[in-house]
Amino acid sequence: MNDFRMKVILTILTGIIFSFLFILLAFILPTQSDKQIIIKKHSNDPLLQEVSKSFAK
């Protein structure tokens, strides 16, 4: 009976420790990279501007 209780207690404590570890990792690790995507607009081509406006609609 003592072995069973000890196994149950160790299982519960291990689950709590791993859960706490993953919760901490979720707060510490970033979810997105800090890279910024720069989209350059071409002002020379009026056809390209019309196509981009039609895609925006």
Secondary structure by P-SEA (a helix, b strand, c coil): caaaaaaaaaaaaaaaaaaaaaaaaaacccccccbbbbbbbbcccaaaaaaaaaaac
